[in-house]
Amino acid sequence: MDSEREAQFRKLAADHPTSPMVHFSLGKLLLDERRYAEAVESLRAAVRLQPDYAAALVALGDALIGGGRRDEARQVLEGARATALGQNHPSLAEEIDERLADL
């Protein structure tokens, strides 16, 4: 059975389908629970709604890695790195570089 927190996030996503933050929050919860396929779905929704959402891009990359989809993860993380640099977040870009080096 879904946790109460997950149920709350799912209700928020249903009530606010255009909110990238809601989809990101649900995706992070699912990622933390290692439910990678479900996390990918929610995180893709967040990125679809806000393509420059760097944290969602990184989490999506992590979910893809967790799900064994390394080639897709590399593409997403390379885009996340470019986004982070474009938003003047060099420390995030360094974190992404570490993930990419592990692929």
MDAnalysis code that builds the backbone (N, CA, C; Angstrom):
import MDAnalysis as mda
import numpy as np

u = mda.Universe.empty(309, n_residues=103, atom_resindex=np.repeat(np.arange(103), 3), trajectory=True)
u.add_TopologyAttr("name", ["N", "CA", "C"] * 103)
u.add_TopologyAttr("resid", np.arange(1, 104))
u.add_TopologyAttr("resname", ["MET", "ASP", "SER", "GLU", "ARG", "GLU", "ALA", "GLN", "PHE", "ARG", "LYS", "LEU", "ALA", "ALA", "ASP", "HIS", "PRO", "THR", "SER", "PRO", "MET", "VAL", "HIS", "PHE", "SER", "LEU", "GLY", "LYS", "LEU", "LEU", "LEU", "ASP", "GLU", "ARG", "ARG", "TYR", "ALA", "GLU", "ALA", "VAL", "GLU", "SER", "LEU", "ARG", "ALA", "ALA", "VAL", "ARG", "LEU", "GLN", "PRO", "ASP", "TYR", "ALA", "ALA", "ALA", "LEU", "VAL", "ALA", "LEU", "GLY", "ASP", "ALA", "LEU", "ILE", "GLY", "GLY", "GLY", "ARG", "ARG", "ASP", "GLU", "ALA", "ARG", "GLN", "VAL", "LEU", "GLU", "GLY", "ALA", "ARG", "ALA", "THR", "ALA", "LEU", "GLY", "GLN", "ASN", "HIS", "PRO", "SER", "LEU", "ALA", "GLU", "GLU", "ILE", "ASP", "GLU", "ARG", "LEU", "ALA", "ASP", "LEU"])
u.atoms.positions = np.array([
    [0.842, -1.198, 0.000],
    [0.000, 0.000, 0.000],
    [0.880, 1.252, 0.000],
    [0.439, 2.285, -0.670],
    [1.169, 3.543, -0.749],
    [1.254, 4.190, 0.622],
    [2.360, 4.856, 0.853],
    [2.512, 5.604, 2.093],
    [1.563, 6.804, 2.069],
    [1.317, 7.330, 3.242],
    [0.459, 8.511, 3.338],
    [1.076, 9.685, 2.572],
    [2.388, 9.802, 2.682],
    [3.083, 10.884, 1.982],
    [2.957, 10.731, 0.475],
    [3.113, 9.501, -0.009],
    [2.953, 9.265, -1.438],
    [1.541, 9.584, -1.883],
    [0.564, 9.174, -1.088],
    [-0.833, 9.456, -1.422],
    [-1.075, 10.959, -1.506],
    [-0.465, 11.708, -0.603],
    [-0.612, 13.166, -0.629],
    [-0.008, 13.755, -1.910],
    [1.191, 13.288, -2.266],
    [1.833, 13.790, -3.487],
    [1.027, 13.409, -4.731],
    [0.498, 12.193, -4.746],
    [-0.305, 11.772, -5.906],
    [-1.570, 12.616, -6.027],
    [-2.189, 12.941, -4.892],
    [-3.382, 13.795, -4.925],
    [-3.007, 15.190, -5.419],
    [-1.901, 15.719, -4.917],
    [-1.447, 17.032, -5.378],
    [-1.181, 17.021, -6.879],
    [-0.553, 15.950, -7.375],
    [-0.278, 15.849, -8.814],
    [-1.569, 15.793, -9.616],
    [-2.569, 15.102, -9.087],
    [-3.863, 15.034, -9.780],
    [-4.568, 16.390, -9.742],
    [-4.462, 17.069, -8.606],
    [-5.120, 18.376, -8.446],
    [-4.380, 19.503, -9.168],
    [-3.063, 19.341, -9.321],
    [-2.222, 20.391, -9.929],
    [-1.307, 19.766, -10.984],
    [-1.889, 19.271, -12.055],
    [-1.090, 18.533, -13.045],
    [-0.049, 19.374, -13.769],
    [-0.139, 20.690, -13.693],
    [0.830, 21.543, -14.378],
    [1.916, 22.080, -13.445],
    [1.997, 21.546, -12.239],
    [3.008, 21.991, -11.282],
    [4.241, 21.100, -11.356],
    [5.350, 21.611, -11.877],
    [6.553, 20.787, -11.941],
    [7.056, 20.385, -10.555],
    [6.892, 21.261, -9.569],
    [7.367, 20.956, -8.217],
    [6.647, 19.748, -7.618],
    [5.373, 19.629, -7.872],
    [4.612, 18.487, -7.346],
    [5.108, 17.188, -7.969],
    [5.295, 17.189, -9.267],
    [5.791, 15.985, -9.946],
    [7.213, 15.657, -9.497],
    [8.034, 16.693, -9.301],
    [9.389, 16.484, -8.798],
    [9.355, 15.858, -7.402],
    [8.522, 16.385, -6.534],
    [8.445, 15.874, -5.165],
    [8.021, 14.412, -5.139],
    [7.032, 14.070, -5.935],
    [6.611, 12.673, -6.028],
    [7.736, 11.820, -6.595],
    [8.377, 12.307, -7.639],
    [9.474, 11.563, -8.249],
    [10.624, 11.332, -7.291],
    [10.976, 12.329, -6.487],
    [12.049, 12.175, -5.503],
    [11.670, 11.138, -4.449],
    [10.443, 11.170, -4.010],
    [9.985, 10.171, -3.034],
    [10.136, 8.768, -3.614],
    [9.679, 8.588, -4.842],
    [9.761, 7.278, -5.493],
    [11.216, 6.880, -5.729],
    [12.050, 7.834, -6.089],
    [13.476, 7.566, -6.275],
    [14.106, 7.108, -4.958],
    [13.770, 7.796, -3.878],
    [14.305, 7.421, -2.565],
    [13.873, 6.011, -2.162],
    [12.704, 5.596, -2.652],
    [12.197, 4.250, -2.369],
    [12.667, 3.228, -3.394],
    [13.529, 3.670, -4.316],
    [14.092, 2.814, -5.369],
    [13.026, 2.223, -6.290],
    [11.993, 2.986, -6.497],
    [10.929, 2.610, -7.432],
    [11.203, 3.399, -8.718],
    [12.250, 2.949, -9.403],
    [12.850, 3.733, -10.471],
    [11.918, 4.014, -11.642],
    [11.192, 3.034, -12.114],
    [10.318, 3.256, -13.272],
    [9.251, 4.303, -12.954],
    [8.682, 4.228, -11.769],
    [7.665, 5.210, -11.373],
    [8.301, 6.588, -11.176],
    [9.504, 6.603, -10.621],
    [10.208, 7.870, -10.424],
    [10.482, 8.539, -11.774],
    [10.933, 7.739, -12.742],
    [11.206, 8.279, -14.076],
    [9.951, 8.946, -14.639],
    [8.827, 8.293, -14.490],
    [7.569, 8.845, -15.019],
    [7.265, 10.211, -14.403],
    [7.341, 10.314, -13.081],
    [7.043, 11.585, -12.409],
    [8.073, 12.663, -12.729],
    [9.329, 12.271, -12.761],
    [10.381, 13.249, -13.034],
    [10.343, 13.720, -14.480],
    [9.991, 12.836, -15.392],
    [9.818, 13.270, -16.795],
    [8.685, 14.297, -16.895],
    [7.626, 14.088, -16.114],
    [6.522, 15.052, -16.113],
    [7.016, 16.417, -15.630],
    [7.823, 16.429, -14.578],
    [8.361, 17.692, -14.061],
    [9.210, 18.395, -15.118],
    [10.056, 17.629, -15.797],
    [10.943, 18.199, -16.814],
    [10.160, 18.635, -18.051],
    [9.131, 17.899, -18.390],
    [8.288, 18.291, -19.522],
    [7.649, 19.655, -19.248],
    [7.233, 19.856, -18.000],
    [6.583, 21.108, -17.625],
    [7.577, 22.261, -17.465],
    [8.797, 21.941, -17.038],
    [9.831, 22.968, -16.850],
    [11.173, 22.386, -17.294],
    [11.479, 22.509, -18.576],
    [12.684, 21.893, -19.128],
    [14.004, 22.339, -18.495],
    [14.034, 23.492, -17.855],
    [15.269, 23.973, -17.237],
    [15.307, 23.714, -15.724],
    [14.520, 22.776, -15.258],
    [14.458, 22.415, -13.832],
    [15.638, 21.488, -13.543],
    [16.765, 22.091, -13.176],
    [18.023, 21.352, -13.041],
    [17.925, 20.212, -12.022],
    [17.316, 20.466, -10.873],
    [17.212, 19.421, -9.851],
    [16.392, 18.238, -10.359],
    [15.346, 18.512, -11.122],
    [14.528, 17.435, -11.685],
    [15.314, 16.660, -12.732],
    [16.119, 17.346, -13.512],
    [16.954, 16.668, -14.505],
    [17.958, 15.737, -13.840],
    [18.588, 16.199, -12.770],
    [19.554, 15.366, -12.050],
    [18.842, 14.151, -11.445],
    [17.705, 14.374, -10.806],
    [16.962, 13.264, -10.211],
    [16.509, 12.276, -11.292],
    [16.100, 12.792, -12.443],
    [15.716, 11.920, -13.549],
    [16.913, 11.079, -13.976],
    [18.072, 11.689, -14.081],
    [19.280, 10.933, -14.401],
    [19.539, 9.839, -13.382],
    [19.381, 10.162, -12.103],
    [19.584, 9.166, -11.040],
    [18.586, 8.021, -11.153],
    [17.333, 8.343, -11.456],
    [16.307, 7.304, -11.596],
    [16.604, 6.408, -12.796],
    [17.062, 7.007, -13.879],
    [17.421, 6.208, -15.052],
    [18.604, 5.294, -14.750],
    [19.589, 5.805, -14.035],
    [20.724, 4.964, -13.630],
    [20.222, 3.810, -12.772],
    [19.386, 4.122, -11.801],
    [18.845, 3.092, -10.928],
    [18.083, 2.020, -11.681],
    [17.428, 2.435, -12.735],
    [16.666, 1.507, -13.562],
    [17.491, 0.816, -14.637],
    [18.806, 1.050, -14.621],
    [19.691, 0.392, -15.581],
    [19.681, 1.004, -16.969],
    [19.184, 2.217, -17.094],
    [19.089, 2.885, -18.397],
    [20.205, 3.923, -18.519],
    [21.426, 3.421, -18.548],
    [22.615, 4.262, -18.470],
    [22.773, 5.209, -19.659],
    [22.468, 4.766, -20.861],
    [22.618, 5.640, -22.031],
    [21.662, 6.823, -21.945],
    [20.427, 6.555, -21.568],
    [19.455, 7.647, -21.394],
    [19.899, 8.567, -20.267],
    [20.410, 7.963, -19.186],
    [20.866, 8.755, -18.040],
    [21.980, 9.702, -18.461],
    [22.914, 9.196, -19.265],
    [24.024, 10.044, -19.723],
    [23.484, 11.257, -20.485],
    [22.541, 11.033, -21.384],
    [21.978, 12.146, -22.163],
    [21.299, 13.169, -21.253],
    [20.514, 12.668, -20.317],
    [19.801, 13.560, -19.400],
    [20.792, 14.340, -18.537],
    [21.798, 13.649, -18.017],
    [22.764, 14.315, -17.150],
    [23.627, 15.318, -17.914],
    [23.930, 15.034, -19.160],
    [24.660, 16.020, -19.962],
    [23.817, 17.276, -20.152],
    [22.521, 17.086, -20.381],
    [21.621, 18.239, -20.470],
    [21.506, 18.973, -19.146],
    [21.477, 18.212, -18.052],
    [21.405, 18.819, -16.718],
    [22.652, 19.649, -16.442],
    [23.809, 19.148, -16.881],
    [25.068, 19.875, -16.686],
    [25.037, 21.204, -17.434],
    [24.594, 21.162, -18.678],
    [24.495, 22.395, -19.465],
    [23.519, 23.372, -18.816],
    [22.416, 22.855, -18.320],
    [21.424, 23.696, -17.646],
    [22.023, 24.328, -16.400],
    [22.710, 23.518, -15.596],
    [23.316, 24.034, -14.367],
    [24.324, 25.142, -14.675],
    [25.158, 24.929, -15.674],
    [26.131, 25.953, -16.047],
    [25.435, 27.204, -16.567],
    [24.371, 27.011, -17.342],
    [23.619, 28.145, -17.868],
    [22.933, 28.951, -16.784],
    [22.655, 28.296, -15.660],
    [22.016, 28.975, -14.528],
    [23.046, 29.405, -13.478],
    [24.332, 29.332, -13.859],
    [25.433, 29.738, -12.989],
    [25.468, 28.942, -11.674],
    [25.366, 27.617, -11.815],
    [25.455, 26.706, -10.672],
    [26.628, 25.745, -10.895],
    [27.860, 26.253, -10.796],
    [29.012, 25.399, -11.077],
    [29.144, 24.219, -10.113],
    [28.717, 24.375, -8.866],
    [28.833, 23.249, -7.927],
    [27.901, 22.114, -8.328],
    [26.724, 22.442, -8.824],
    [25.817, 21.399, -9.308],
    [26.423, 20.725, -10.541],
    [27.027, 21.514, -11.415],
    [27.675, 20.944, -12.603],
    [28.786, 19.973, -12.185],
    [29.518, 20.292, -11.124],
    [30.561, 19.387, -10.632],
    [29.957, 18.082, -10.114],
    [28.836, 18.181, -9.396],
    [28.149, 16.965, -8.923],
    [27.723, 16.101, -10.107],
    [27.238, 16.739, -11.137],
    [26.801, 16.017, -12.333],
    [28.006, 15.377, -13.019],
    [29.128, 16.086, -13.058],
    [30.354, 15.517, -13.635],
    [30.741, 14.221, -12.925],
    [30.586, 14.188, -11.604],
    [30.896, 12.973, -10.847],
    [29.981, 11.816, -11.254],
    [28.704, 12.113, -11.428],
    [27.766, 11.082, -11.866],
    [28.143, 10.564, -13.262],
    [28.472, 11.507, -14.149],
    [28.842, 11.130, -15.503],
    [30.115, 10.288, -15.521],
    [31.058, 10.599, -14.670],
    [32.304, 9.847, -14.614],
    [32.048, 8.391, -14.175],
    [31.021, 8.192, -13.372],
    [30.688, 6.849, -12.893],
    [29.946, 6.018, -13.945],
    [29.471, 6.684, -14.987],
    [28.754, 5.937, -16.045],
    [29.779, 5.321, -16.922],
])
